[in-house]
């Protein structure tokens, strides 16, 4: 293998694939990155066996070949080099990769590319495309609600249902549920469901940062792996096996009280209350009072701690129905209010012991359910 490429291109490529390098592993080669000079480009690949990221960068190839070298060592060395041309030379006998840039030189001991785990090649199956903005919105508004504990593996993933020209994403951790419908540009002929690891979607969100075109999605026929193809990057991930809970049963169909508030005001009041809620199990109390002809309706957002003190913030609201009281974990409220883009949100409640429903006003494609906390009023 003999090639030359720009330091900034190699540095960017290594930072892209670096997130898929295994950290704790029983297979040492997954700490390495695969370099392959082929088809006039340099291909970089990293995998942690759950997810693999491949990236192609422009390079002048004199001799094709491949090698794997320690990812962290190579990344740190390349990032410290000046912005100049890097030449690479592989000695096939010693498996040593020589790098040269300006007046810097290094030799890195590698491992044969044949020992690197094979990256799945997903060509068949369900294929579709999605606009970058729709995908970004879907990831931002859903992924945070997925479980982080492994006790119920299906809840660490995001349920993705492809049907017609719509993709429905849902995540739940037992205390909250986020459901969003986004359009896909290529309709699928049959309804298909898969559970994508939340970590995979979080990485995908990072990768589509500067992507402007659509993202191609391919789901293999036996629904064990999914491929996301960007302009010069591919991400392949294992899917979570199992059955996602039937979440439609968890979404309340009616309400006794509906409150419409300014999202920014509600978020500020919740964040302020959360400061006092830290020592009080994170409990934030909401008291809704309907308005009269002379006074607007209001919602009081409060928290109290036996040791620290208490606070209350009032915000104007349009209230439909009865007055109500309900308490939530402040973090769950802050999380959902932070990802919504609309200026106003609606909170629908039935009783202090029933789930609350949060929706953006003016958009009917997003639903967020939060379980209440039981408190002494």
N, C-alpha and C positions, 0 to 999 in steps of 0.2 A: 504494500500500500504506500502510495506516494501522492501527496496533494498539497495544495496551498489554499488558504481561505482568509477572510478578514477576521481580526480579533473580535470586533463587535458582533459579527454574525455568529461566531462560535460561542461567544459568551452568552448571547441571547438564547441560542439553541440549548445550551447546557442548563440555563435557568428554567427553561420550559420543561425539559424532561426530568430535571432534578427532583421535582416533587413526587415522581413515581419511584424514586430509588428507595429500596427497602431500608428501614432504620434498624428494627430488631428482626433478625431473621436466622433461621437455621441453615439457610443456603447462602454461603458467603458471596457467590457470584452475583447475587441480586444487589450487592452493594456497588456493583460496577455499572458503567455505562457502555453500551455497545456502539462502536464507531464503524461504519461501513461505507466505503467509497464505491459507489455504483451509479450507473446511468448519468454520469456527469454531475452528480451531487453528493454531498456528504450526509449520510443518514445517522441520526443519533437516536438511541432507544434505551429506555429504562423501564424496569418493571418491579413491582413488589408481589407479583403473582396474583394479586386481586385486580390490579389495574396496570396497563402499559401505555406509555406515551412515546410516540415516534415523531421526530421532527426532521425536516429536510432543509439544509441550507446550501446556498450557492458555493461552489468550490471548483478549483481548477484541478481536475483529476489527471495525474500522469500514469498512475498504476492502481488498478482496483485491488481491494483487499478488505479485511475486517479484523477487529481485535476488541477485547473488552478491557477497560482499565478502571481503577478505583474512581468512582464518580466525584467524591468530595475533593480528593487530591487534584484531579484534573480541573474541576470547576474553580477551586481557589487559585490554582496557578494561572489559569487563563484570565480570570478576572483581574489579576494583579499586573498583567502585561500591558504595555503601551498599545495605543490604537494603531496597529500596523498589520502587515501580512504575517500570518503564521504558516510555517511549512511543517508538514508532518511526514515522518519516514518510519516505516515499520520494518524491523529486522525479523523475518519469519523464523529464523533458527532460534533466536533468544527470546522471542515474543516481547521485545522491548520497543516501545513507541518513543521515537525521538521528536521533540518539538523545538522549533527555533522561531524567535520573534525579535526583530531588531538585534540587540546585543545580549539577549537572554536565551539560554538553552536548557533543556531538561530531558531526562530519559526516565520513562515510567514503565515499570514491569507490568505486563498484561497477562491475561488469561485467554486461551483460545476461544474464538467466537462460537465454535461448535458446542461449547459447554453452556452457552447462554440459553435460558429457557426460551422455547419457541414462542413467538408472538402469534396469537390466533389470526388467521386470515378470514375475515367475514365478508363474503361476497353475496351469498344467497340470503333469502329471508324477506322480512318486511322492510321496505325502504321508504323513506320520506324525507322531506326537507322542512326546516323551520327557520323563520327570520331570526336574526341575532337578537333584536330587541324583544321579541316575544319570548325567546328562550331565557334571556337575562331576567326578564320580569318574572317568569315562572320559577326560576331558581331562587331569586331574592325573596319572593313572597311565600315560598313553600318550605324550602330546605331547613330553615331554622326550627321548624316544628317537629322534625324527626328526632327520634330517641338517640341518645348518645351511649346509653348502657346496652350491653350485648345480651341482656337476659331474655329479650324477645327479638331475635334477629330481624324478623320482617319489619319491625318498627324502626330499625336503623336505616331503612331504605325509603325511597319515595315511590309511591305507586303511580305508574304511568299507564294510562288507558288511551290507546290510539283508536279512534272511531271516526270514519268519514274524514272530514277536514278539521277535526278537533282533537287536541291532546289535553286530557284532564290529568293534572298532577295533584297528588294528595299525600300529606305527611301527618303523622300523629305520634305522640309519645305517651298516651294514656291520660294526659291532663289537658291537651289541646289538639285541635285538628285544623289544618289549613287545606283548602281545596281551591284550585284555580283552573279555569279553562282557557287555553290559548289556541289560536289558529295554526294549522300546519299548511304549507303551500302545496304539498302533494297529497291528495286524498289516499287513504289506505282502503283496500278492497274488503278487508275483513277486520272485525273488532279484535284487537290484541291488547293483552295486559302484561306488564313486566314490572318487577320491583328493582329500581336502580339504587345502588348504595348512595346515601346522602353525600359521602366523602367524594365520590366520583363526580357528582353534580357540582360540588363546591370547587373542585379542581377545574372542571369544564368552564365554570363561570370566570375563573382567573384566566383561562386560555383565550376566551372570546373577547377579552378586553379591547383589542384593536382590530378585531375581525369585523368586516363591514358587510360581507355577503351572507348568504344562507349557510346553515350548518346541515350537512347530510347525516341522517341517522339510519343505521342498518341494524336490525334485530335478527339474530340467527334463528333458523327454523325451530330448534328445540328450546328456544328462550333461555339459554344459559349465558349468552354473552351479547353485549351491545357495542356498536362502533359509532363514534362521533367523528366525522371528517371535516376538518377546517381547511383553509387554503394550503398551508404547508405543515399541518400538524394532524396526527390521528390519535385518538384516545380510545383504547379498547378496555372494557371492564367486564368482570364477572357480574352476573345478576344475583340478587338475593333469592334463594329458593324458598318457597312456602306460599301461603295464602294470606293476602292482606285482609284485615278486618273489613266487614261490610259497613263502611263509615256513613253511608246515607241514612242509616237508622239513628245516628248520633246527632244529626242536624235537626234542631227544633223546627217544627212545621208552623207553629203559631207563637204569639207573644201577648203579654198583658200590658207591657210598657215598651214604647219605642222612643229612643232619645236620639236626636240629631245634633251633633256638636262640631265645632271647628276642630280639625285634627290636631293642629299645632297647639291649641290651648289645652286640649285633653292630654296630649303627650307631655306638655310642660307640667301640668298639675300632677300627672302620674309619676313623673321623674322626681318631682319635689317630695311627694308623699313617700316614694320609695326610699328616700334618705332616712326617714323616721321608721320605715317598715323593716329596715335591716335586722333590728333586734326583736322584731315582732313577727317572726316566721315569714317575712315578706308580704304580710297581709295589707292590702289597700282596700279601703271601704268606699263604696259609692252609694250616695243617697240622692235619689231623683225626686224633685218636686215639680209637679205640673204648674204651668203659669196661669195667670188670670188675665182679664182684659187689660189691666193696668201694668201688671208685672210679667216679664218673660219667665219661662220655665228655667230651672237651673239644676245643675248636678254638682254635688259637693264631693270632692275627692279628699279622703283623709287617711291618716295612719297614726297609730300610737304605740309607744313602747313604754313599759312600766318604768324602765330605768332612765330613758333619755328624755321623753316628753312626747308631744303630739303636734300635728299640724293639720290644717284643713285649707283647701283651695276651692273656690267656687267659680264655675264657668256657666255662661248663659247657654241655654239649650232649648230646642223645640221639642216639647214632650207630648207624646200621643199616648193616651191611656192613663193608668193609675200611677200614684206615687209608688216608689219601690226602693228596696235596699238590697244590695248584693256585695259580696267581697271577693276579690280575685288576688292571685299572686301578682304583685306589681311588675315583676320581670316579664310575665306573659303578656300583660297589657302593653308594656313598653316595646317589647319585641314586635308585636303586630302593628302598632301605631307608627313605628319607625320605618316600616317597609312600604306603607301605603303612600300613594302619590296624590290621591284626591284631597281637595281642601276640606271636605266634610266627611264624617263617618257616622254610621248609625249603629247604636247599641240596642239590641232587642233582648228583653228579659221576661221570664215568666214568674219565677219565685226565687227567694234567696238560696234555695237548694237545687235549682235547675240550671243547666248550662246557659251561658250568655252567648249571644251571636253578634259578631262584629262584621259589618259590611261597609265598603266604600260607597258613598252616595254618588250616583251617576254612572256606576259600573256594576253590571249584574253578573260578572264572571268570577267573583272572588267571595269566598265564605270562610269565616274563621270562628271556630267554636272554642270557648274557654270554660273549663269546669270551675265551679265556684268553690270558695273556701268557707268552711263552717265557723262562724264566730259568734260570740255573745254580744248582742246589740244592747 
